[in-house]
């Protein structure tokens, strides 16, 4: 049988797999239906078995067939979630009094094994043990941490600020108030739920994900999301400045705020703690403002001019740096954003901060009375700019874009800010696109006062869709914010391409601990680790420009999908699995995969090592591992890994991409063929 590549085959997963040829798949990445969590409306579906023993048995039978079609050097990744016993979404179990009960409205009987009500069933662990007993080799348990969250504007015990709904859900509702456009209104409750949603995209570039039942005040009145159409305009409001302002006399609003904003756009901190600003030599006003602020806090000021008209202003001073770090969090272009203290300052402070930022990342278009701006893909900064404009009453448009530099494309944001009131032909709050968003987690927020409105951090008003909510059923446990991904292999010798990630705190590459929680300017403790431990580390773990070996805890947000699918993988979750577990090229004759060949290059300056400007943190020389490390590594540098090419099996045949299999596609109607719900599961495979 010829393997059907790049096709979706409708049918029962087990029966379809039996028709595939042996050892024809390089990698399997799948997420089976979780037990007792969802009814797909199909008779005999996987996931509604009366007992979890039957569910695991049926699931393992499917993966027995996966093992048959998988090559000997193949890999298998399985994402599986757990279920709570009794009530809720799970099914009822044997009670302590040994009575049987069933889930209301279903004919599912109780399992044979006693599990107390409210206990986790440990489905992923039971499945993993059963797989190992059937001959699979379990190499890793990967923890997928779920992320994401919409930001709203809150009045809390710490002051007024934007806050994600995810963080808000952890607080006591009695301590939180939300802005309804005219006054602060008391938060009553916040309840988390899962379901199918809708993604609303506004002309301003803002993307909002919500349920179909959520309500929005519009120019046509109060409408549910399902009633919205392209062209509707959502209502918005201006966010208030705090009633109790944080206004220290030693940090005046104008000059300091401008410098803070300019640092947000063009500033950095080097390894010695020096604040650096990139400026144009033809802009004397910027030199004067930075110098004036530096002298205010007793900092030293110097300028380095480079070829052309670029210059770097260097400011040294602990107080000056502390002022900057009071208002700015993060030190790189991808991570810099405003701290909580900024939102406790006046609107005047935010106005001057914004002017300073636009002086760096913006360009004033005098003809159209607007600031054009562009910056690297920094989502926190994008949200901060929207909140600033909502506080100040300015108009903002930001859209995802791509920028080219030295022949490479970089992800960015591009848009405009209008400070002066100019009548625009098109409302920034107009809906330009509505699409489906599947498998998202939503929060229902309930507020006290009429008209039951509250504002997002961008100023968009939304409605309290459930004024009289039922209390949450999970008040006596921690919120689960992860799922398991099991990494199985068929044999001891299998294909795996090592993946890397940036070095992070609190450990350095040799096991050393930082003396503080900050990369820049940190010093390693001299008593890092026992030198004997260093010799036990594999050579691949020595410092190189690729980073460290990828860990097994992955923080990846869920991702909406417009097709008819209940729960899709985020692309960033699948990407490392395919890169690590599926070869890029496979010989069409012998099936041997090609491996990448690297050679050790020269020592090059390393950004991850930039703070190691001296060798003082290494142990004294001697006949030990530390001495050998000093001979082979220079602080502040890492070895280049030069890519030379691929291995060759010598067959002389053509090469094809590796093949990835996913045999679970849970749909009501296939988005490809339109076949209705009698197809229980879908099996599809695609070229990586």
DADA-V491292 format. One record per pair of residues at least 24 apart in sequence whose ideal C-beta (glycine too) atoms are under 8 Angstrom apart, sorted by sequence separation. I is the first residue (numbers start at 1). J is the second residue. D is the distance in Angstrom with one decimal. If there is no record, write none. Layout:
BEGIN
i;j;d
I;J;D
I;J;D
END
This chain:
BEGIN
i;j;d
93;117;6.5
154;178;6.0
155;179;7.3
262;286;6.9
281;305;6.2
394;418;6.3
510;534;6.0
612;636;4.9
661;685;4.7
662;686;7.9
92;117;8.0
153;178;7.1
165;190;7.2
200;225;7.2
290;315;6.9
394;419;5.3
444;469;6.3
660;685;6.5
152;178;6.5
153;179;5.3
287;313;6.8
294;320;5.8
297;323;6.5
327;353;7.5
550;576;6.5
609;635;6.5
610;636;6.4
659;685;5.9
660;686;6.1
32;59;5.8
198;225;4.9
262;289;7.8
282;309;5.9
293;320;7.3
374;401;7.2
376;403;8.0
392;419;7.9
395;422;7.8
510;537;8.0
609;636;5.0
659;686;7.9
660;687;7.6
198;226;7.5
200;228;6.9
262;290;7.4
281;309;4.4
357;385;8.0
389;417;6.4
609;637;6.2
659;687;6.5
660;688;5.0
155;184;5.2
280;309;5.7
281;310;7.0
374;403;6.8
395;424;6.9
609;638;5.9
658;687;7.8
659;688;7.4
32;62;7.5
85;115;4.4
86;116;7.8
87;117;6.9
259;289;6.2
280;310;6.8
281;311;4.9
550;580;7.8
603;633;7.9
606;636;6.8
608;638;7.0
657;687;4.5
658;688;5.4
52;83;7.7
85;116;6.6
86;117;3.4
87;118;7.7
90;121;7.2
258;289;5.9
259;290;5.9
279;310;7.7
280;311;7.2
354;385;7.9
382;413;5.5
397;428;6.1
429;460;6.7
603;634;5.5
605;636;6.6
606;637;5.6
656;687;8.0
657;688;5.7
85;117;5.8
86;118;5.9
202;234;7.0
278;310;7.0
279;311;5.3
381;413;8.0
385;417;7.4
396;428;7.4
509;541;7.3
605;637;6.0
606;638;3.8
13;46;7.5
85;118;6.5
86;119;8.0
154;187;8.0
278;311;7.8
279;312;7.5
377;410;7.7
395;428;5.7
509;542;7.5
604;637;6.2
84;118;6.3
85;119;4.9
200;234;7.9
255;289;6.0
259;293;4.6
278;312;6.0
279;313;5.9
354;388;5.5
376;410;6.6
377;411;3.8
509;543;4.9
603;637;4.2
604;638;6.6
84;119;7.1
85;120;7.5
277;312;7.0
353;388;7.5
376;411;7.2
377;412;5.6
378;413;7.4
603;638;7.2
604;639;7.8
84;120;6.1
85;121;5.7
276;312;5.5
277;313;4.3
376;412;5.4
377;413;6.4
603;639;6.1
604;640;5.3
83;120;7.6
84;121;7.1
255;292;6.2
256;293;5.8
276;313;6.9
375;412;6.4
376;413;7.8
602;639;7.4
603;640;7.8
28;66;5.3
82;120;5.4
83;121;4.9
255;293;5.5
276;314;5.6
277;315;7.6
350;388;5.3
354;392;7.2
374;412;5.8
375;413;5.7
601;639;6.2
602;640;5.6
82;121;6.3
275;314;7.3
276;315;7.8
374;413;6.8
509;548;6.8
600;639;5.6
601;640;2.9
82;122;6.7
83;123;5.7
256;296;7.8
274;314;5.2
275;315;4.4
354;394;7.9
374;414;4.5
600;640;7.5
601;641;6.6
25;66;7.7
82;123;5.2
255;296;7.8
274;315;6.9
275;316;7.6
337;378;6.9
350;391;5.8
351;392;5.8
373;414;7.4
374;415;7.8
600;641;7.1
601;642;4.5
28;70;6.2
81;123;7.6
82;124;5.8
274;316;5.2
275;317;8.0
333;375;7.2
334;376;5.9
336;378;7.0
342;384;8.0
350;392;6.2
372;414;8.0
373;415;6.3
498;540;6.9
599;641;7.8
600;642;7.7
80;123;6.7
81;124;7.1
273;316;7.4
333;376;4.7
334;377;7.3
335;378;7.0
337;380;3.8
372;415;7.8
373;416;6.9
598;641;4.7
599;642;5.1
14;58;8.0
25;69;5.0
26;70;7.9
37;81;7.4
80;124;4.6
334;378;5.5
337;381;4.9
343;387;7.6
347;391;5.9
372;416;5.4
373;417;6.5
503;547;6.1
598;642;6.4
17;62;6.8
23;68;8.0
24;69;5.5
25;70;5.2
26;71;5.9
273;318;7.7
275;320;6.5
333;378;6.7
335;380;7.4
336;381;6.6
347;392;5.8
371;416;6.3
502;547;5.1
503;548;5.3
598;643;5.9
599;644;5.6
22;68;5.7
23;69;7.0
25;71;6.6
28;74;7.2
32;78;7.2
34;80;6.8
37;83;6.1
275;321;5.8
337;383;7.9
338;384;4.6
370;416;4.8
371;417;4.6
500;546;4.3
501;547;5.4
502;548;7.6
597;643;7.4
598;644;6.7
14;61;6.3
18;65;6.0
22;69;6.2
23;70;6.9
24;71;7.4
26;73;7.9
27;74;6.2
28;75;7.4
29;76;7.9
30;77;7.5
31;78;7.3
34;81;4.6
36;83;5.0
80;127;6.0
337;384;5.2
370;417;6.8
371;418;7.5
500;547;3.9
501;548;6.2
596;643;6.5
597;644;4.5
14;62;5.1
17;65;3.8
21;69;7.0
23;71;4.7
26;74;5.6
27;75;5.1
28;76;4.4
29;77;4.7
30;78;6.1
31;79;4.0
32;80;6.6
34;82;7.6
35;83;5.3
273;321;6.2
370;418;4.8
371;419;7.1
500;548;6.4
501;549;7.9
597;645;5.5
13;62;5.6
17;66;6.6
20;69;4.7
23;72;6.6
25;74;6.1
26;75;7.7
27;76;7.4
28;77;7.0
30;79;7.4
31;80;7.1
34;83;6.5
78;127;7.7
275;324;6.2
369;418;6.7
500;549;6.6
501;550;4.8
596;645;7.9
597;646;6.6
27;77;7.7
330;380;7.9
338;388;7.9
499;549;7.5
500;550;6.1
501;551;6.7
596;646;6.1
597;647;6.5
14;65;6.2
17;68;7.7
23;74;7.8
38;89;7.9
365;416;7.8
369;420;5.1
498;549;6.3
499;550;4.1
595;646;6.6
17;69;6.3
37;89;5.2
269;321;7.2
370;422;7.6
498;550;7.9
594;646;4.0
595;647;4.7
36;89;6.9
37;90;7.3
369;422;5.4
594;647;5.4
36;90;4.7
181;235;7.9
368;422;7.9
594;648;7.1
36;91;4.9
182;237;7.9
362;417;7.3
594;649;7.7
181;237;3.8
267;324;7.3
592;649;4.1
50;108;5.4
51;109;8.0
53;111;6.9
150;208;6.9
179;237;7.3
50;109;4.8
52;111;6.0
53;112;6.8
150;209;7.2
358;417;6.9
545;604;6.5
590;649;5.6
592;651;7.7
48;108;6.8
50;110;7.9
51;111;3.8
53;113;7.2
76;136;7.5
179;239;6.2
50;111;7.0
51;112;5.9
52;113;7.9
179;240;6.4
263;324;5.5
267;328;8.0
545;606;6.3
547;608;7.3
585;646;6.5
590;651;5.3
594;655;6.7
51;113;7.6
269;331;5.4
587;649;5.0
589;651;4.4
260;323;7.4
268;331;6.6
354;417;7.6
543;606;7.6
590;653;7.6
260;324;6.3
264;328;5.8
268;332;7.9
587;651;5.4
589;653;3.7
77;142;7.8
79;144;6.9
259;324;7.9
263;328;6.3
390;455;7.7
588;653;4.9
593;658;6.7
543;609;7.0
587;653;5.6
588;654;5.0
56;123;7.3
60;127;7.3
67;134;7.9
256;323;6.5
260;327;4.8
390;457;7.0
588;655;6.9
55;123;7.6
59;127;6.4
63;131;6.4
67;135;7.2
260;328;6.4
390;458;5.5
587;655;6.2
588;656;5.4
52;121;5.7
67;136;6.9
390;459;3.3
485;554;7.9
586;655;6.6
56;126;5.7
60;130;5.1
64;134;6.5
387;457;4.7
389;459;7.7
585;655;4.2
586;656;5.6
52;123;6.0
56;127;5.4
60;131;6.3
63;134;7.8
386;457;6.8
387;458;6.6
585;656;7.3
586;657;7.2
36;108;7.7
251;323;6.2
264;336;5.8
386;458;4.2
585;657;6.9
586;658;5.3
57;130;7.8
63;136;7.5
264;337;7.9
286;359;6.7
386;459;7.8
584;657;6.7
585;658;7.6
586;659;8.0
52;126;6.9
56;130;5.3
60;134;5.9
264;338;7.6
383;457;6.5
584;658;6.7
251;326;7.7
383;458;7.7
583;658;4.3
582;658;4.1
499;576;5.3
582;659;7.6
582;660;5.4
160;240;7.4
499;579;5.9
160;241;7.7
499;580;5.0
160;242;4.4
497;579;6.3
498;580;7.4
578;660;6.1
159;242;5.9
497;580;5.5
496;580;5.9
159;244;7.5
496;581;6.7
35;121;7.3
153;239;5.2
495;581;6.9
497;583;7.5
159;246;7.3
495;582;7.5
35;123;5.4
257;345;7.6
485;573;7.7
495;583;5.5
531;619;6.9
34;123;7.3
264;353;7.6
522;611;6.2
528;617;7.7
521;611;6.4
535;625;4.7
542;632;7.6
543;633;5.9
261;352;7.0
265;356;7.5
520;611;6.1
526;617;6.2
534;625;4.1
542;633;7.3
253;345;7.1
257;349;4.7
261;353;3.9
264;356;7.4
265;357;4.9
485;577;7.8
519;611;6.4
534;626;7.1
253;346;6.2
257;350;7.5
260;353;5.5
261;354;6.1
263;356;7.8
264;357;5.0
265;358;7.7
524;617;4.3
526;619;7.4
531;624;4.8
532;625;7.0
545;638;4.7
254;348;7.5
257;351;7.9
258;352;4.9
261;355;6.5
262;356;4.0
265;359;7.2
266;360;3.9
487;581;7.8
523;617;6.5
531;625;4.3
544;638;5.5
545;639;6.7
246;341;6.3
253;348;4.9
257;352;3.8
258;353;7.1
261;356;2.7
262;357;6.8
265;360;2.6
266;361;7.6
531;626;5.0
534;629;6.7
543;638;4.8
544;639;4.9
545;640;5.6
546;641;5.4
253;349;4.3
257;353;4.3
260;356;6.5
261;357;3.9
264;360;7.4
265;361;4.1
543;639;6.8
544;640;7.8
545;641;6.0
255;352;7.8
258;355;6.0
259;356;6.2
261;358;7.7
262;359;5.6
265;362;7.9
542;639;7.6
544;641;5.4
246;344;3.7
247;345;6.9
254;352;5.1
258;356;3.8
261;359;7.5
262;360;5.1
495;593;5.5
497;595;7.5
245;344;6.8
246;345;5.8
247;346;6.6
253;352;6.2
257;356;6.7
261;360;7.6
497;596;7.0
567;666;7.3
245;345;6.6
565;665;6.9
566;666;5.3
242;343;7.5
245;346;5.3
258;359;7.6
565;666;7.1
566;667;7.5
242;344;5.7
565;667;6.1
564;667;5.3
564;668;6.6
584;688;7.5
241;346;5.7
503;608;4.8
512;617;7.3
564;669;6.0
241;347;4.8
502;608;6.4
564;670;7.8
565;671;7.3
582;688;4.6
564;671;4.6
563;671;4.6
265;375;7.5
578;688;4.7
264;381;7.6
441;558;7.0
440;558;6.1
439;558;6.1
510;629;7.0
440;560;6.2
439;560;7.6
438;560;6.2
439;561;7.1
437;560;3.2
438;561;4.8
436;560;7.2
437;561;7.5
435;560;7.7
436;561;7.4
437;562;7.9
438;563;7.6
436;562;4.9
439;565;7.8
435;562;4.8
436;563;7.5
438;565;5.6
439;566;6.3
438;566;6.1
439;567;3.7
438;567;6.5
439;568;6.0
438;568;6.1
239;387;7.1
241;391;6.6
239;390;4.6
240;391;7.9
238;390;6.5
239;391;4.8
237;390;8.0
238;391;7.2
236;390;7.6
238;392;7.9
238;393;4.7
161;340;5.4
206;386;6.7
159;340;7.1
162;343;6.9
158;340;6.7
161;343;4.2
204;386;7.8
160;343;5.9
161;344;7.5
159;343;6.8
160;344;7.0
159;344;4.6
331;519;7.6
331;520;5.7
204;396;6.3
205;397;5.6
206;398;7.9
204;397;5.0
205;398;4.6
236;429;5.4
203;397;7.1
204;398;7.2
205;399;4.1
233;427;4.9
235;429;7.3
205;400;7.6
234;429;4.6
233;429;5.2
233;430;5.0
234;431;7.0
232;430;7.3
233;431;7.4
231;430;6.6
232;431;5.0
231;431;6.7
230;431;5.6
229;431;7.4
230;432;6.3
228;431;6.1
230;433;6.6
230;434;6.3
229;434;7.5
228;434;6.3
205;415;6.3
239;455;6.4
237;455;5.6
239;457;7.8
236;455;7.8
239;459;5.8
162;383;6.9
238;459;6.5
162;384;7.8
236;458;7.7
237;459;5.6
203;426;5.9
236;459;4.5
203;427;6.8
204;428;4.1
236;460;5.1
237;461;5.8
162;387;4.9
203;428;5.3
204;429;6.8
235;460;7.8
236;461;6.0
202;428;6.8
203;429;7.2
234;460;5.5
235;461;4.7
202;429;5.8
203;430;4.6
234;461;7.1
202;430;6.7
203;431;7.9
209;437;4.9
202;431;6.2
203;432;5.2
201;431;7.2
202;432;6.8
200;431;5.8
201;432;5.8
209;440;5.7
211;442;5.3
151;383;5.7
201;433;4.1
210;442;6.8
200;433;7.8
201;434;7.4
209;442;7.8
153;387;7.2
200;434;5.9
201;435;7.7
217;451;7.9
199;434;7.2
151;387;7.5
198;434;6.2
199;435;5.2
217;453;6.5
153;390;7.6
198;435;7.3
199;436;7.2
198;436;6.4
199;437;4.3
197;436;7.7
198;437;6.0
196;436;7.1
197;437;4.3
196;437;7.5
197;438;7.5
222;463;6.2
196;438;5.8
196;439;7.8
197;440;4.8
196;440;7.9
217;461;5.4
194;439;7.7
195;440;7.6
197;442;6.2
216;461;7.7
217;462;7.8
194;440;7.4
216;462;6.0
217;463;6.3
194;441;5.4
195;442;6.3
215;462;7.5
216;463;6.3
273;520;7.2
193;441;7.5
194;442;7.1
208;456;7.4
214;462;7.0
215;463;3.7
273;521;4.7
192;441;6.3
193;442;5.5
214;463;7.3
271;520;6.6
272;521;7.0
192;442;7.3
193;443;7.6
215;465;5.1
270;520;7.7
271;521;6.7
192;443;5.4
193;444;6.5
214;465;5.1
269;520;5.2
191;443;6.8
206;458;5.6
208;460;7.0
210;462;7.8
213;465;6.1
269;521;7.6
190;443;5.6
191;444;4.7
190;444;7.1
204;458;7.8
206;460;7.1
211;465;7.8
190;445;5.2
191;446;7.7
189;445;8.0
190;446;7.2
189;446;4.8
187;445;7.0
188;446;4.2
202;460;7.7
187;446;7.3
188;447;6.3
187;447;5.9
188;448;5.6
186;447;6.7
187;448;7.7
185;447;4.7
186;448;4.1
185;448;5.5
186;449;7.2
185;449;4.2
183;449;7.4
178;445;7.5
180;447;7.0
185;453;8.0
178;447;5.6
180;449;6.6
185;454;6.6
180;451;7.4
180;452;7.9
181;453;6.0
180;453;4.5
169;443;6.2
180;454;5.5
181;455;6.4
168;443;7.9
179;454;6.6
180;455;7.0
191;466;7.6
178;454;3.8
179;455;4.7
166;443;7.7
168;445;7.9
178;455;7.0
165;443;4.5
191;469;5.6
191;470;7.7
165;445;7.1
181;461;5.8
189;469;5.4
192;472;7.3
180;461;7.6
188;469;7.6
191;472;5.2
189;471;7.2
189;472;7.5
192;479;7.6
148;441;7.7
150;443;7.9
152;445;7.6
163;457;7.8
146;441;7.2
162;457;3.6
152;454;6.6
153;455;5.2
152;455;6.8
153;456;7.1
152;456;5.2
153;457;5.0
151;456;6.7
152;457;5.8
150;456;6.6
151;457;3.9
153;459;8.0
151;458;7.8
170;479;8.0
169;479;7.7
146;481;5.2
145;481;6.1
146;482;6.6
145;482;4.9
146;483;7.1
144;482;6.1
143;482;5.1
144;483;4.9
271;610;5.1
143;483;7.9
144;484;7.4
270;610;7.7
271;611;4.4
143;484;6.9
144;485;5.4
271;612;8.0
272;613;7.4
142;484;7.3
143;485;7.7
271;613;5.4
141;484;6.1
142;485;4.0
141;485;7.7
142;486;7.5
141;486;6.1
142;487;6.2
140;486;7.6
141;487;7.5
140;487;4.0
138;486;6.4
139;487;4.8
138;487;7.3
139;488;7.0
138;488;5.8
139;489;5.7
137;488;6.5
209;560;6.3
136;488;4.5
137;489;4.8
136;489;7.4
137;490;7.3
136;490;7.2
137;491;7.3
131;486;7.5
137;492;6.8
131;488;6.2
128;486;5.5
127;486;7.7
124;484;4.4
199;560;5.3
124;486;7.2
197;560;7.2
196;566;7.4
88;473;6.1
87;473;7.4
82;480;7.7
81;483;5.0
82;484;8.0
80;483;7.3
81;484;7.4
79;483;6.1
80;484;5.7
79;484;7.1
79;485;4.8
80;486;6.9
78;485;6.9
77;485;5.8
78;486;4.6
145;553;6.5
147;555;5.6
77;486;7.1
143;552;6.3
145;554;6.7
147;556;6.7
148;557;3.9
77;487;5.7
78;488;6.8
142;552;4.8
143;553;4.6
144;554;5.5
145;555;4.3
146;556;8.0
147;557;3.9
148;558;6.0
76;487;7.5
77;488;7.7
141;552;6.7
142;553;7.6
143;554;7.0
145;556;7.2
146;557;7.1
147;558;7.6
75;487;7.0
76;488;4.3
140;552;5.4
142;554;6.3
144;556;6.3
146;558;6.0
75;488;7.5
76;489;6.9
75;489;5.6
76;490;7.5
74;489;7.3
74;490;5.6
73;490;7.9
72;490;5.9
73;491;7.2
71;490;7.5
72;491;5.0
75;494;6.0
70;490;5.3
73;493;6.4
74;494;6.7
75;495;6.4
72;493;7.5
73;494;4.8
74;495;7.0
75;496;6.9
72;494;7.6
73;495;4.5
67;490;5.8
144;573;6.2
27;495;8.0
26;495;6.9
79;569;7.3
79;573;7.8
77;577;4.7
77;581;6.5
75;580;7.5
76;581;7.9
75;581;3.4
74;581;8.0
75;582;7.3
71;591;6.7
73;593;7.1
40;566;7.5
38;566;6.9
31;567;7.1
31;569;6.6
29;569;7.5
29;574;6.0
29;577;5.2
29;578;7.0
27;577;7.5
27;578;6.7
29;581;7.6
27;581;4.5
26;581;7.8
27;582;3.7
26;582;5.0
26;583;6.1
26;586;6.6
26;593;7.4
23;591;7.8
69;661;7.2
66;661;7.2
66;663;7.0
62;663;6.9
46;664;7.9
40;666;5.7
41;668;6.4
38;666;8.0
40;668;6.9
27;658;6.4
29;660;5.9
30;661;7.5
33;664;6.9
26;658;3.8
27;659;7.4
28;660;7.2
29;661;7.6
30;662;4.9
32;664;5.1
26;659;5.2
27;660;4.8
28;661;4.6
29;662;5.8
30;663;5.9
31;664;6.2
33;666;5.8
25;659;5.5
26;660;6.9
27;661;7.2
28;662;7.3
30;664;5.0
46;680;7.2
24;659;7.2
25;660;7.6
28;663;7.5
42;677;5.4
45;680;5.4
46;681;6.5
25;661;4.6
41;677;5.6
42;678;6.9
44;680;6.3
45;681;7.7
40;677;7.4
42;679;7.7
42;680;5.1
17;663;6.1
16;663;7.0
13;663;4.4
13;664;6.3
5;659;6.3
3;659;7.0
8;665;7.0
10;670;5.7
25;685;7.1
27;688;7.2
8;670;7.0
26;688;7.9
10;673;6.1
8;672;4.9
8;673;7.3
10;675;5.1
17;683;6.6
13;680;7.6
16;683;4.3
11;679;6.3
12;680;5.3
13;681;4.3
10;679;4.5
11;680;7.9
12;681;6.2
13;682;7.7
11;681;7.6
13;683;5.4
11;682;7.6
10;682;5.7
11;683;6.7
9;682;7.2
8;682;6.0
9;683;5.0
8;683;7.8
9;684;6.5
8;684;3.9
7;684;6.8
7;685;7.2
6;685;7.6
5;685;6.3
6;686;5.6
4;685;7.4
5;686;7.5
6;687;6.0
3;685;7.6
5;687;6.1
END
